[in-house]
Structures are given as C-alpha cells and as structure tokens.
Amino acid sequence: MCRIKDCLVLLGEMDKAGKLSLMKVNHSKFYEACKTRGSVEDGLAFVKIMRIYSTLQHYTMLLGVCSHFKDVDGGLRVLALLESRGFKADCMFYTTLISACAKAGKVDLLFQIFHEMELHDVEANVRTFGAMIDGCARAGQLPKAFGAYGIMMSKGVKADRVIFNTLVNACSRAGAVQRAFDVLSDMKSEATPVKPDHVTYGALISACARGGEVDRALEVYQSMRKDNVKGSPACFTAAVHACSQKGDLDYALSVYEDLKKDGVKPDEVFFSALIDVAGHSKDIDKAFSILDNMKKSGIKPGAVVYSSLMGVCSNLGDWEKALELYKVIRSSRVRPTVSTFNALMTALCEGTQLDKALSILKDLKKTGTMPNQISYSILLQACEKEANADMALDLFMNARAEGIKPNVIICDSIIGLCLQQIQTSAAAPQISLTMLPPADSSNIPAKDQWLTWALAIYRQTIEAGALPTIETLSRLLGCLRKPEISASTATSFEDRVLTFFGQPPSPHQTPAPVATFDVLDGFGIYDPRALSLFEEASALKIAPTFNFVTLQPIHISAESMPVFAAEVCLLTVLKGIKQRHAAGARVPAVTIKLHVDRKETYRPKGGMISMTVADKTGQAVAAVLRRLHLKPQGYASAGEIRLTVIEIQKWLQPKPLSAMKTPFAVPEKGHNSQYSVLAKTIADQQRAIRMGTLPPHHEALDMLTDMDMRHGHFHHDDFMGSDTATAPKRYTKGSRRRFSSS
C-alpha cells in the first residue's frame, strides 16, 4: 500500500517535470497491484496521471479493479472518464461493468447497463450474458436469470457449458431441483449437445441435496461415475454432503474411495464434510479416525476440520471428548474459530459443566477473538437451567460492554430467570447499576428489582431490532402477576366469609388495600403495566390484536398461548369492553378457544374410558373467569367457552355493595348485629351439646334457615325487629326445626 502511494507521488512529479514516458510504466502490473495491495482510488489517481497514454484497454483494466472490490460507483466513474476522453466503450468494457454490478448484487442496474449497451449498438456476447445470469443467481433472483437466458436465445447467441453451469448453479441456490434438470435436458437437446462436466454434476448434486432429495442426488453421482466424468474435490464434497442428511456413513466412505481411485487430492472441506457425516451417524470414534487418516495423508487439519469435529462432539453431548479435542487444537497452534468455541461451550453446558464453559469463554477472549451473540446465548441458557441469576446478569453486562446486543434467546433466558426469582421470593440481585436498578436500592423490594431487570432487558431487545416471542412475553407478564391472597390469610372469620362471597374484607383489617387504578386496569390480578405491555406487543405483531369497533363476537385463540399471556389477553379484551361500555356503546360477545388433551383412564367397574382435559392454559383462563365472577357457557375441557352479551352486561353493572343485604355485614358500633345473633346461637348450641341439654330456641335461627342467601333477602329488621311475629310468612312457613322431648 505504501509503495503504491510512493509510486503515485513519483509519477506525479515525473508528469510535472515532463519526463513521464509510457516505456517506463506497466499498466497491467500496477492494476494487479491495486487489487492485492491498493484500492479503487489508487487506480483512478493512476489513470488520471497517465491520461495521455491510457487506452480503452487500460480503462477496462481499471474497471476490473472496481469489479474486484465490488465498487459499482467507482465503475461508473471510470465510464465517465472514458467518455470524457472520447473513447467508446466496447463489449468487453460493458461486460466488466456488468460483472461489477453482479458481484455487488445490483441486478436492476445490471439490466440498465445492458440496455444502454444496446442503445450504443454494442452487441453482447456469451460472456456478457454469463455475467448477467451470474449476477441474478448471486442475488437469488432465478426468474431474472432465466429472463437473461431468454434474451440471449432470442438474439441467437449460442449458450456454452459455462452458461448452462451458471443456470444450474442458480437453480441449486434457489432450491429449484426440477428446473435444474430441465437445464440439463436443454444441454443434451442442443444441435451440438453440450456434455455435462464435473461442475454440472456438482451443481445438480447440491441442488438435490438442498431440496431434500438425497436419493436423487446420489443417483446423479452414480450417473457421473457411469459417464466417466472425473470429479473435482467440490463435486465429491457435494456428494458427501448429500450423505450427511441421511447419516449414511458407508456411502460417504465409498465416495472417499472413488476420490482416491480418480487420483483427486481431497481438501480440508472434503474431510470436514466426511466428519459431519460421521457425526450424523452418531459414530464419534469414526469421526476422530477420519481426522487421523487426514493427518496420515499429509494434510494438516485446519480450523474448518476442527470446527466440524467439535460440532460432532457437541451434537452428541460428549463434553469429555470435546475437551480432549480442545487440548489437541491448542497443541497444534491452530487458532480456533468462534464457532469452535461455541460448540465446545454447548457441549459443556449441556453436560452441566457451567464453570468449565466460563473458563473456555476466558480462553476465547485471550486468543484475541471476541465472543458473539451465540456465545452468550449458550451460557445464559445454561444459567437459566441452573437457576444462577446473578451469574446471568454478570454475563449480560459483559456482553453489553463488548457491544453485543441482546437477541431473543438472551432476552428469554434472563426474563425466565427473573420470573424464577420472583416466584421463589429470592433475594435481590447482587449486581446494581445506574440504570437498573438504582444504585441505592436497599429500600426497593427484591421483587421490584428483578422486575426492573426483566422490563429493561425486554426494552433493550426490541430496541436492538429483535422481536421477542409470545413465550418470552408471557414470562414477562408472569413477573407482573400479583400474588393471590387466599381466604386463609384473612385476619378474622368475618373476613374469610366476605372473601368467600367475593367481597373485600373490612377496611380496618385489610393488610394491603388494593389501589383503585390497579383494580380497574389490572383487575386486581396483574400490575396495570401488564395490560399495557400486551397492547404494545399486539402493535408489534407479537400478540394477537382485537377489533372492538364492530359488534362481531371477539374470538380469542388461546390454544397455543402460554398461561400468563392467555390470562392477560383475556383481561385486555375485558378492559376494552369496559371502555366501550363506559362510552355508551354496545358490547360484543367473547369466544375463547382452548387446547385440550385427550387422556385414557380406567373405569371403576373396569375398562378404559377416553376423556378430554383442559391444559394449564385452559384451567388458568377458567380460574380467572371465576375470580372475576363471570359465568361462561361451556367448559374448558370442551375446548371452547363463551361469554354471552347478557353475562358481560350483568358483569359490567353489578349491584352496589352498600345495597346488598347480607347477614355477614360489618357490625355497626353501638348496635346488636346479625353477626352477634348468629354467634350467640352457635355458642348456645355448643354449650347444650357439652351439657347434654336441649339448646334454647331462637326466632332468628328459624329465619336464617328459611332465608334465600342467593337473593340477598336479609335485613337488619328481620333479626332485631321488636315484633318478630310480623315477619313475612314465606320466611317462616314450614321452617322451624325444634328438638322435642318425647
């Protein structure tokens, strides 16, 4: 690079001194040097200095430098310089420019240059169309490749073997197996048939293998052997790759024998493919023996072979063999690739050797190779399996410091760990940051600190351009779920009774009153942020969306939803319905589809019976509906439950709590309450049982027996009125239960 710059300075000084001579400069060698040690700008500077002596051929050489660096803009600048010098581009110049566009993936520009070529009456040759087809193939645009082939045929340009091989390669890359064989038929149907060579057969074998037609790929290989076509290392490698899909090690070894018979020297890629076949056949000893044969053949194993063998150890879960191979790699002084380290860490993590995997991460950094997203994803998944949350957060912070953005796997693993810590009431995280949580976090509950971590990592993942899955979202929503307070946690018998009837405990004994905002938006089940997160996820196409404008029934497909996502989805729909009802609009019905499992069980009288059972999601959805006092039609075990319009309207217009008549209302100060009357009758009965006497009769107990609790026909006067004989007959008729001494 430095010598090229010095050369340009010297040429510039010679030009100013008038001593520049064509005899002292070699254009072709300078442009070749630009490809290896220079740049396009160096070539452009050279052609400007040598403008007097530059010919069309020299400009074409400079265009070759642009093609080498895939610099289309530089190529267009060369075209402008050419035209400014009064030269007319020929077919070779346009072909080189089209080749530059092909390598850069500029397919549309490629066709524009071709049309400009036609406007200037420059006829394209077979190499021009070959460059066009190759550019379309590189970009994966198979229809345009055949379009260029059609233009070539319409202009009467005869296709050669290179064109056909390029088309077969294009079909191979696109996985169009049948079209590749159609090209082979065209080759043989030419007036002068074009005989397929090893490139043609190799492309056909690769096309079949990519299309999953392994048997057909091996048939093509047999046809190649039958036609006595001498294969190349790439062709034999394609055949071995086809064997890898079936794990057919014997056939792959027979291909290796054919290669040796033909006198073809195998390369490192071939041995890597052969080792991969041994791995798919689950024969790790054979994989290592192939490595030994490679060494005996005089071929030194490189990073590609070691990476393939380490992948075999990882896939088969043999971490001890993987460590042995790692020692061999270090002794051979071959610099392992990141994929090799990742495969080793995968084997160690699956073998519950997290500490060893962390030491391998340190070795990776010592080699000067930085870990990637996959490296940290492997380690974080292992941390989740071992419930090591603090280690996971430490690894995540190291990854962020190294500029690695979180992906879906990293996000899912850390949020899963946060959910574990919240559900097990674990201690607060040991790592404290300025952004999450605050440095002074001693007064923040541990649950809130773990929740802050989960929310922050979820946000960072979305900002990095990766969309979390519905499973990851469900885990995050699980972090926002409020713990259920059972009736047994009430401080008094009265609170337990009120909790049983779905009413809040007495205010003076409530341990943790729920905020009105939480009840309205989270329904007392989830933090209000959970519903907001679900709505945001719906906008990002992570979760389903619902239309509350029309009166059509809302359908919730919860068959494949995780538990927490299904619960919040239902609550989000109910929230939308409440808002619609508050605006005075009519409310729609709701249908919930659930997944059921079919199980076989024994009958008490013998024989088997098949029955459907709701999965965890279905049971959770049904529990939420019961908790909200919604009575759906159908059962979760049937796979579908429905909330009718009438049921939703009743739920949206409940009776005020103060208007309900109940014998278990909170006693008023200074008055005898219904509760005290009921307690006195129970105490009298207990005393009578202990003493063996008859319990005293209470009129209030008679009325309690006859009252219909479902309709709330209780009133203070029914118990404490001065004249109990005036009570309605429907309360007392046929209801007295007295003990008689007969």
C-alpha positions in Angstrom: 0.0 0.0 0.0 2.8 2.4 1.0 4.8 1.5 -2.2 1.7 2.2 -4.3 1.4 5.7 -2.8 5.1 6.3 -3.3 4.7 5.2 -6.9 1.8 7.7 -7.5 3.8 10.5 -5.9 6.8 9.7 -8.2 4.6 9.5 -11.3 3.1 12.9 -10.4 6.5 14.5 -10.1 7.6 13.0 -13.4 4.4 14.3 -15.0 5.1 17.8 -13.8 8.7 17.6 -14.9 7.6 16.4 -18.4 9.6 13.2 -18.0 6.7 10.8 -18.0 7.1 8.0 -20.6 4.9 5.1 -21.5 8.0 2.9 -21.8 8.7 3.3 -18.0 5.2 2.3 -16.8 3.5 -1.1 -16.9 -0.3 -0.5 -16.6 -1.3 -4.2 -16.1 1.1 -4.8 -13.2 0.0 -1.6 -11.5 -3.7 -2.5 -11.7 -2.9 -6.0 -10.4 -1.0 -4.5 -7.5 -4.1 -2.3 -6.8 -6.2 -5.5 -6.5 -3.9 -7.0 -3.8 -2.4 -4.0 -2.0 -4.2 -0.9 -3.2 -7.7 0.4 -3.8 -10.0 1.8 -6.5 -8.9 5.4 -5.6 -5.3 4.5 -6.3 -6.3 3.2 -9.7 -8.3 6.3 -10.5 -5.4 8.5 -9.5 -3.1 6.5 -11.7 -5.3 6.7 -14.8 -5.6 10.5 -14.3 -1.8 10.8 -14.2 -1.5 8.6 -17.3 -4.4 10.1 -19.1 -2.4 10.8 -22.2 -1.1 7.3 -22.5 -4.3 5.5 -21.4 -6.2 3.5 -23.9 -9.6 1.7 -23.9 -7.8 -1.5 -22.8 -6.3 0.4 -19.8 -9.7 1.7 -18.7 -11.0 -1.8 -18.9 -8.2 -2.9 -16.6 -9.1 -0.2 -14.1 -12.7 -1.4 -14.3 -11.5 -4.8 -13.4 -10.1 -3.3 -10.2 -13.6 -1.9 -9.4 -15.2 -5.3 -10.1 -12.7 -6.9 -7.8 -13.7 -4.6 -4.9 -17.4 -4.7 -5.9 -17.3 -0.9 -6.3 -20.1 -0.1 -8.7 -19.8 3.7 -8.1 -16.1 3.5 -9.0 -17.0 1.6 -12.2 -19.4 4.3 -13.2 -16.8 7.0 -12.6 -14.4 5.0 -14.9 -17.2 5.0 -17.6 -17.5 8.8 -17.2 -13.7 9.2 -17.5 -13.7 7.0 -20.6 -16.4 9.1 -22.3 -14.7 12.3 -21.3 -11.6 11.1 -23.1 -13.6 10.5 -26.3 -13.5 6.7 -26.1 -16.4 4.5 -26.9 -17.0 1.5 -24.6 -16.8 -1.9 -26.3 -18.4 -5.2 -25.4 -15.5 -6.2 -23.1 -15.8 -2.9 -21.1 -19.6 -3.3 -20.7 -19.2 -6.9 -19.7 -16.7 -6.0 -17.0 -19.0 -3.3 -15.7 -21.9 -5.8 -15.7 -19.7 -8.2 -13.8 -19.0 -5.5 -11.2 -22.8 -5.0 -10.7 -23.2 -8.7 -10.5 -20.7 -9.1 -7.7 -22.3 -6.1 -5.9 -25.8 -7.6 -6.2 -27.1 -4.6 -8.2 -29.4 -6.6 -10.5 -31.6 -3.7 -11.7 -28.5 -1.6 -12.5 -27.1 -4.6 -14.4 -30.0 -4.6 -16.8 -29.9 -0.8 -17.2 -26.3 -1.1 -18.3 -27.3 -3.9 -20.7 -30.0 -1.7 -22.3 -27.5 1.2 -22.5 -25.2 -1.2 -24.3 -27.9 -1.9 -26.8 -28.6 1.8 -27.3 -25.0 2.3 -28.3 -25.2 -0.6 -30.8 -22.7 -2.7 -28.9 -23.6 -6.4 -29.3 -23.4 -8.6 -26.3 -21.6 -11.9 -26.4 -21.9 -15.1 -24.4 -19.6 -13.7 -21.7 -21.9 -10.7 -21.2 -25.0 -12.9 -20.7 -22.9 -15.2 -18.5 -22.2 -12.2 -16.2 -25.8 -11.2 -16.2 -27.0 -14.7 -15.3 -24.4 -15.0 -12.6 -25.5 -11.6 -11.1 -29.1 -12.8 -11.0 -28.0 -16.1 -9.5 -25.9 -14.4 -6.8 -28.9 -12.2 -5.8 -31.2 -15.2 -5.7 -33.4 -13.9 -8.5 -33.9 -17.1 -10.5 -36.7 -15.7 -12.8 -34.5 -12.8 -13.9 -31.6 -15.3 -14.6 -33.8 -17.2 -16.9 -35.0 -13.9 -18.4 -31.5 -13.1 -19.3 -31.1 -16.6 -20.8 -34.2 -16.0 -22.8 -32.8 -12.7 -24.2 -29.6 -14.5 -25.1 -31.6 -17.2 -27.0 -33.7 -14.5 -28.8 -30.5 -12.8 -30.1 -29.2 -16.0 -31.5 -26.2 -16.3 -29.1 -25.3 -19.9 -28.6 -25.0 -21.0 -25.0 -21.9 -22.8 -23.9 -21.2 -25.1 -21.0 -20.4 -22.1 -18.7 -23.8 -20.6 -19.3 -25.6 -23.9 -18.6 -23.5 -24.5 -15.5 -24.3 -21.0 -14.3 -28.0 -21.7 -14.7 -27.8 -25.0 -12.9 -25.9 -23.2 -10.1 -28.7 -20.6 -10.0 -31.3 -23.4 -9.6 -29.2 -25.0 -7.0 -29.1 -21.8 -4.9 -32.8 -21.4 -5.2 -33.6 -25.0 -4.4 -35.4 -25.4 -7.8 -34.4 -29.1 -8.4 -36.7 -29.8 -11.3 -35.7 -26.7 -13.2 -32.1 -27.6 -12.8 -32.8 -30.9 -14.5 -34.7 -29.0 -17.3 -31.4 -27.1 -17.9 -29.6 -30.4 -18.1 -32.1 -31.6 -20.7 -31.6 -28.4 -22.7 -27.8 -29.1 -22.7 -28.4 -32.5 -24.2 -31.0 -31.3 -26.7 -28.7 -28.7 -28.4 -27.9 -29.2 -32.1 -24.4 -29.9 -30.9 -25.1 -31.5 -27.4 -23.1 -29.9 -24.6 -21.6 -32.7 -22.4 -22.0 -32.1 -18.7 -18.8 -31.8 -16.7 -17.9 -32.1 -13.0 -19.2 -28.6 -12.4 -22.6 -29.5 -13.9 -22.9 -32.7 -11.8 -21.7 -31.0 -8.7 -24.3 -28.3 -9.0 -27.0 -30.9 -9.7 -26.0 -32.9 -6.6 -26.1 -29.7 -4.5 -29.5 -28.8 -5.9 -30.9 -32.2 -5.0 -29.4 -32.1 -1.5 -30.7 -28.6 -0.8 -34.1 -29.7 -2.0 -34.1 -32.7 0.4 -34.0 -35.2 -2.4 -31.0 -37.2 -1.2 -31.7 -40.3 -3.2 -31.9 -38.3 -6.4 -28.6 -36.6 -5.5 -26.9 -40.0 -5.1 -28.4 -41.1 -8.5 -26.8 -38.1 -10.1 -23.5 -39.1 -8.6 -23.8 -42.6 -10.0 -24.6 -41.1 -13.4 -21.4 -39.1 -13.2 -19.4 -42.2 -12.4 -21.1 -44.1 -15.2 -20.3 -41.3 -17.7 -16.6 -41.5 -16.6 -16.6 -37.8 -15.6 -13.6 -37.2 -13.4 -14.9 -35.3 -10.4 -13.3 -32.4 -8.5 -12.9 -32.0 -4.8 -16.0 -29.8 -4.8 -18.0 -32.4 -6.7 -17.1 -35.2 -4.3 -17.8 -32.9 -1.3 -21.3 -32.2 -2.6 -21.9 -36.0 -2.7 -20.7 -36.4 0.8 -22.9 -33.5 2.0 -25.9 -35.4 0.5 -25.0 -38.4 2.6 -24.9 -36.3 5.7 -28.7 -35.7 5.6 -29.3 -39.5 5.9 -26.3 -40.2 8.1 -25.2 -42.8 5.5 -21.5 -43.1 6.6 -20.9 -46.2 4.4 -21.9 -44.5 1.2 -19.8 -41.4 2.2 -16.7 -43.6 2.7 -17.3 -45.2 -0.7 -17.3 -41.7 -2.2 -13.9 -41.2 -0.5 -12.6 -44.4 -2.1 -13.8 -43.2 -5.5 -12.0 -39.9 -4.9 -8.7 -41.8 -4.2 -9.2 -44.0 -7.3 -9.5 -41.0 -9.5 -6.3 -39.5 -8.1 -8.1 -36.4 -6.8 -6.4 -34.9 -3.8 -9.0 -34.2 -1.1 -9.0 -30.8 0.6 -9.9 -29.7 4.1 -13.5 -29.0 3.2 -14.0 -32.6 1.9 -12.7 -34.1 5.2 -14.9 -31.6 7.2 -17.9 -32.9 5.3 -16.9 -36.5 5.9 -16.6 -35.9 9.6 -20.0 -34.3 9.6 -21.5 -37.5 8.1 -19.9 -39.5 10.9 -21.5 -37.1 13.4 -24.9 -37.6 11.8 -24.5 -41.3 12.0 -23.6 -40.9 15.8 -20.2 -42.5 15.4 -17.8 -40.2 17.2 -15.0 -42.7 17.1 -15.1 -42.9 13.4 -15.1 -39.1 13.2 -11.8 -39.0 15.2 -10.4 -41.8 13.0 -11.1 -39.7 9.9 -9.0 -36.9 11.5 -6.2 -39.4 12.0 -6.4 -40.5 8.3 -6.3 -36.9 7.2 -3.0 -36.5 9.1 -1.6 -39.7 7.7 -2.5 -38.4 4.2 -0.1 -35.5 4.8 -2.9 -32.9 5.1 -2.6 -30.7 8.1 -6.0 -30.2 9.8 -7.1 -26.6 10.0 -9.8 -24.6 11.7 -12.5 -25.9 9.4 -11.9 -29.5 10.2 -11.5 -28.9 13.9 -14.7 -26.8 14.0 -16.6 -29.7 12.3 -15.3 -32.3 14.7 -16.1 -30.1 17.7 -19.6 -29.8 16.3 -19.9 -33.6 16.3 -18.8 -33.7 20.0 -21.3 -31.0 20.8 -24.2 -32.6 19.0 -23.6 -36.0 20.6 -23.2 -34.4 24.0 -19.7 -35.8 24.7 -18.1 -32.9 26.6 -15.1 -35.0 27.7 -14.2 -35.8 24.1 -14.7 -32.1 23.3 -12.2 -31.1 26.0 -9.7 -33.6 24.6 -10.1 -32.2 21.2 -9.6 -28.7 22.5 -6.3 -29.7 24.0 -5.2 -31.1 20.6 -6.2 -27.9 18.9 -4.2 -25.8 21.3 -1.1 -28.1 20.9 -1.4 -27.8 17.1 -1.3 -24.0 17.4 -4.3 -23.7 15.1 -6.4 -20.6 16.0 -9.9 -21.9 16.7 -12.9 -20.1 15.2 -15.7 -18.6 17.3 -17.9 -21.5 16.1 -15.4 -24.0 17.5 -15.5 -22.3 21.0 -19.3 -22.1 20.8 -19.6 -25.8 20.1 -17.3 -26.6 23.0 -19.3 -24.4 25.4 -22.5 -26.0 24.2 -21.2 -29.5 25.0 -20.0 -28.3 28.4 -23.3 -26.5 29.2 -25.4 -29.5 28.2 -23.2 -31.6 30.4 -23.9 -29.3 33.4 -20.3 -28.0 33.3 -21.0 -24.3 33.5 -17.8 -23.5 35.3 -15.7 -25.1 32.6 -17.7 -23.3 30.0 -17.0 -20.0 31.7 -13.2 -20.8 31.7 -13.5 -21.5 27.9 -15.0 -18.1 27.5 -11.9 -16.5 29.1 -9.7 -18.6 26.8 -11.7 -17.3 23.8 -11.0 -13.7 24.8 -7.3 -14.4 25.4 -6.9 -15.5 21.8 -8.0 -12.1 20.7 -11.3 -13.4 19.2 -14.3 -11.8 20.7 -17.4 -13.9 21.6 -20.6 -13.2 19.7 -24.3 -13.4 20.4 -24.4 -17.1 20.1 -21.6 -17.5 22.7 -23.5 -15.5 25.4 -26.8 -17.2 24.4 -25.3 -20.6 25.1 -24.0 -19.5 28.5 -27.2 -17.7 29.5 -29.4 -20.7 28.7 -27.1 -22.7 30.9 -27.5 -20.2 33.7 -31.3 -20.4 33.4 -31.1 -24.2 33.7 -29.0 -24.0 36.9 -31.1 -21.0 38.2 -27.9 -18.9 38.5 -29.5 -15.5 38.0 -26.6 -13.3 39.3 -24.1 -15.0 37.0 -26.5 -14.5 34.1 -26.8 -10.7 34.8 -23.0 -10.5 35.1 -22.6 -12.2 31.7 -25.2 -9.9 30.2 -23.4 -6.8 31.4 -20.2 -8.1 30.0 -21.9 -8.7 26.6 -23.3 -5.2 26.6 -19.9 -3.8 27.4 -18.5 -5.6 24.4 -21.1 -4.1 22.2 -23.2 -7.2 21.8 -26.9 -6.5 21.5 -29.4 -8.9 23.1 -31.3 -11.3 20.9 -34.4 -13.4 21.5 -32.6 -16.2 23.3 -30.7 -13.9 25.6 -33.9 -12.0 26.4 -35.9 -15.1 27.0 -33.3 -16.6 29.3 -32.9 -13.6 31.6 -36.6 -12.9 31.8 -37.1 -16.5 32.7 -34.6 -16.2 35.4 -36.2 -13.1 36.8 -39.6 -14.9 36.9 -37.9 -17.8 38.8 -36.5 -15.4 41.4 -39.9 -13.6 41.8 -41.9 -16.8 42.2 -39.4 -18.2 44.7 -39.2 -14.9 46.6 -35.4 -14.9 46.2 -33.1 -12.2 47.5 -32.4 -9.1 45.5 -29.8 -9.2 42.6 -26.2 -8.6 43.7 -25.5 -6.5 40.6 -26.5 -2.9 40.9 -26.4 -0.4 38.0 -27.1 3.2 37.5 -29.9 2.4 35.1 -31.4 -0.8 36.6 -32.0 -0.8 39.4 -30.8 2.5 41.0 -27.5 2.4 42.9 -29.3 3.0 46.2 -31.6 0.0 46.1 -31.7 -1.0 49.7 -35.2 0.2 50.2 -36.6 -1.3 47.0 -38.2 -4.8 47.4 -36.3 -7.7 45.8 -39.3 -8.5 43.6 -39.4 -4.9 42.1 -35.6 -5.1 41.4 -36.0 -8.4 39.5 -39.0 -6.9 37.6 -36.9 -3.8 36.7 -34.3 -6.1 35.2 -36.9 -8.0 33.2 -38.6 -4.9 31.8 -35.3 -3.2 30.9 -33.9 -6.3 29.0 -37.2 -6.6 27.2 -37.0 -3.0 26.1 -33.3 -3.3 25.0 -34.2 -6.4 22.9 -36.9 -4.5 21.0 -34.6 -1.5 20.5 -31.9 -3.9 19.1 -34.4 -4.9 16.4 -35.2 -8.3 17.7 -38.9 -9.1 18.4 -39.4 -11.4 21.4 -41.7 -14.4 21.1 -45.1 -14.8 22.7 -43.4 -17.2 25.2 -41.0 -14.5 26.2 -43.8 -12.0 26.6 -45.7 -14.5 28.7 -42.7 -14.8 31.1 -42.5 -11.1 31.4 -46.2 -10.8 32.2 -45.7 -13.5 34.8 -43.3 -11.2 36.5 -46.2 -8.7 36.7 -48.7 -11.1 38.2 -49.8 -10.2 41.7 -49.7 -13.0 44.3 -53.0 -14.5 45.1 -54.4 -14.0 48.7 -56.3 -17.0 49.8 -59.2 -16.9 52.2 -57.0 -18.5 54.9 -54.8 -15.4 55.1 -57.8 -13.2 56.3 -57.3 -11.9 59.9 -60.8 -12.9 61.1 -63.6 -15.3 60.5 -65.7 -12.4 59.1 -63.0 -11.6 56.6 -62.9 -15.2 55.5 -66.7 -15.2 54.9 -66.6 -12.0 53.0 -63.7 -13.3 50.9 -65.7 -16.4 50.1 -68.6 -14.3 48.9 -66.3 -12.3 46.7 -66.5 -9.1 48.8 -63.5 -7.2 50.1 -62.6 -7.6 53.8 -63.4 -5.0 56.3 -61.3 -1.8 55.8 -59.9 -1.7 59.3 -58.5 -5.2 58.9 -57.2 -5.2 55.3 -53.5 -5.9 55.4 -52.7 -4.4 52.0 -55.5 -2.3 50.4 -55.6 -2.5 46.6 -55.5 0.8 44.7 -58.5 1.6 42.6 -56.3 2.1 39.5 -55.0 -1.4 39.8 -58.4 -2.9 40.2 -59.8 -1.1 37.2 -56.9 -1.8 34.8 -55.3 -4.9 36.2 -58.5 -6.3 37.8 -56.5 -6.9 41.0 -54.8 -9.9 39.2 -52.0 -8.2 37.3 -50.0 -5.0 37.6 -51.6 -2.4 35.2 -48.4 -2.4 33.2 -49.1 -6.0 32.1 -52.1 -4.9 30.0 -50.1 -2.0 28.5 -47.3 -4.4 27.6 -49.8 -6.7 25.9 -51.3 -3.9 23.9 -47.8 -2.8 22.8 -47.0 -6.4 21.8 -50.2 -6.5 19.7 -49.0 -3.4 17.9 -45.6 -5.2 17.2 -47.4 -8.3 15.9 -46.1 -10.4 18.8 -49.6 -10.9 20.3 -53.0 -11.0 18.6 -55.0 -7.9 18.0 -58.7 -7.4 18.5 -61.3 -5.1 17.0 -63.7 -3.5 19.5 -65.4 -1.3 17.0 -67.8 -3.8 15.4 -70.4 -5.9 17.2 -69.0 -9.1 15.8 -68.1 -11.6 18.6 -64.5 -11.4 19.7 -62.6 -14.6 19.2 -59.6 -15.3 21.4 -57.4 -18.2 20.1 -55.6 -19.4 23.2 -54.8 -22.9 22.0 -51.1 -22.1 21.7 -50.8 -19.3 24.2 -48.8 -19.7 27.4 -50.6 -19.3 30.7 -49.7 -15.7 31.6 -50.2 -14.5 28.0 -53.6 -16.0 27.8 -54.7 -14.5 31.1 -53.5 -11.0 30.2 -55.1 -11.4 26.7 -58.4 -12.1 28.3 -58.1 -9.2 30.7 -57.1 -6.9 27.9 -60.2 -7.8 26.0 -62.4 -7.3 29.1 -60.7 -3.9 29.6 -61.5 -2.9 26.0 -65.1 -4.0 26.5 -65.3 -2.0 29.7 -64.1 1.1 28.0 -66.6 0.6 25.1 -69.4 0.1 27.6 -68.4 3.3 29.5 -68.6 5.2 26.2 -72.2 4.1 25.9 -71.7 1.6 23.1 -73.0 -1.9 22.9 -70.7 -4.7 24.0 -69.9 -7.8 21.9 -69.8 -11.5 23.0 -66.5 -13.2 23.6 -65.5 -16.7 22.4 -62.3 -18.3 23.8 -60.7 -21.3 22.0 -58.6 -23.5 24.3 -56.4 -26.5 23.8 -57.5 -29.8 25.3 -55.6 -33.1 25.8 -57.2 -36.5 25.4 -56.4 -38.9 28.2 -57.2 -42.6 28.8 -58.2 -43.7 32.2 -59.7 -46.8 33.9 -63.3 -47.0 34.9 -64.2 -48.1 38.4 -66.1 -51.0 37.0 -63.3 -52.0 34.6 -62.4 -51.0 31.1 -60.9 -47.8 29.6 -62.6 -44.5 29.1 -61.3 -41.6 26.9 -61.8 -38.1 28.2 -60.7 -34.6 27.3 -58.9 -32.5 29.8 -58.1 -28.8 29.6 -54.4 -27.9 29.7 -52.8 -25.5 32.0 -53.8 -22.5 29.9 -57.4 -23.6 29.8 -57.5 -24.1 33.5 -55.9 -20.7 34.2 -58.4 -18.9 31.9 -61.3 -20.6 33.7 -59.9 -19.7 37.1 -59.6 -16.0 36.0 -63.2 -16.0 34.9 -64.3 -17.5 38.3 -62.2 -14.9 40.1 -64.0 -12.1 38.1 -67.4 -13.7 38.8 -68.1 -14.3 35.1 -70.1 -17.3 34.3 -69.2 -18.6 30.8 -71.1 -21.1 28.7 -69.3 -24.3 28.0 -66.3 -25.9 29.7 -62.6 -25.5 29.3 -62.3 -29.3 28.9 -64.6 -29.0 25.8 -62.1 -26.6 24.1 -64.4 -23.6 23.9 -66.0 -21.3 26.4 -68.3 -18.3 25.6 -69.2 -15.1 27.3 -72.6 -14.0 26.2 -73.6 -10.4 25.8 -76.1 -10.7 28.7 -73.5 -12.1 31.0 -71.0 -9.4 30.2 -73.7 -6.7 30.7 -74.6 -8.2 34.1 -70.9 -8.2 35.0 -70.5 -4.6 33.9 -73.5 -3.5 36.0 -73.1 -5.2 39.4 -75.2 -4.3 42.5 -73.7 -1.7 44.7 -72.1 -3.3 47.8 -74.0 -1.0 50.2 -77.4 -2.0 48.8 -76.8 -5.8 49.2 -78.5 -7.4 52.2 -76.4 -9.9 54.0 -76.3 -11.4 57.5 -72.5 -11.1 57.4 -72.3 -7.3 57.0 -69.8 -5.4 59.2 -71.4 -4.8 62.6 -72.2 -1.2 63.5 -70.9 0.3 66.7 -73.5 0.5 69.5 -75.9 -1.9 67.9 -76.5 -5.6 68.2 -75.6 -7.1 64.8 -76.7 -10.0 62.8 -73.3 -11.5 63.3 -73.6 -11.3 67.1 -77.0 -13.1 67.0 -75.7 -15.9 64.8 -72.6 -16.2 67.1 -74.8 -16.4 70.2 -77.0 -19.2 68.7 -73.9 -21.2 67.8 -72.4 -20.7 71.3 -75.7 -21.8 72.9 -75.8 -25.0 70.8 -72.2 -25.8 71.6 -72.9 -25.4 75.4 -76.0 -27.5 75.2 -74.2 -30.3 73.4 -71.5 -30.3 76.1 -74.0 -30.4 78.9 -76.4 -32.8 77.3 -79.4 -30.5 77.4 -81.7 -29.1 74.8 -80.5 -25.9 73.2 -82.7 -22.8 73.6 -84.9 -21.8 70.7 -84.1 -18.5 68.8 -86.5 -16.9 66.3 -83.6 -15.5 64.4 -82.3 -19.1 63.8 -85.6 -20.0 62.2 -85.4 -17.1 59.9 -81.8 -17.9 59.0 -82.8 -21.4 57.9 -85.5 -20.2 55.6 -83.8 -17.2 54.0 -82.6 -17.5 50.5 -79.0 -16.4 50.5 -78.8 -16.3 46.7 -81.3 -13.4 46.5 -80.0 -11.4 49.4 -83.3 -11.3 51.3 -81.7 -10.3 54.6 -82.3 -7.1 56.5 -81.4 -5.8 59.9 -85.1 -5.6 60.9 -85.6 -9.3 60.2 -83.2 -10.0 63.1 -83.6 -7.2 65.5 -87.2 -6.0 65.0 -89.5 -5.6 68.1 -92.2 -7.9 66.7 -90.8 -11.0 65.1 -94.3 -12.4 64.5 -94.8 -9.8 61.8 -92.1 -11.4 59.7 -93.3 -12.5 56.2 -94.8 -16.0 56.1 -92.5 -17.0 53.3 -89.6 -16.7 55.8 -91.2 -18.9 58.5 -93.5 -21.3 56.8 -92.6 -24.9 57.5 -89.2 -24.0 58.6 -89.0 -24.5 62.3 -86.6 -27.2 63.5 -87.1 -27.9 67.1 -85.9 -30.5 69.5 -88.8 -32.4 71.1 -88.6 -34.3 74.3 -90.5 -37.4 73.6 
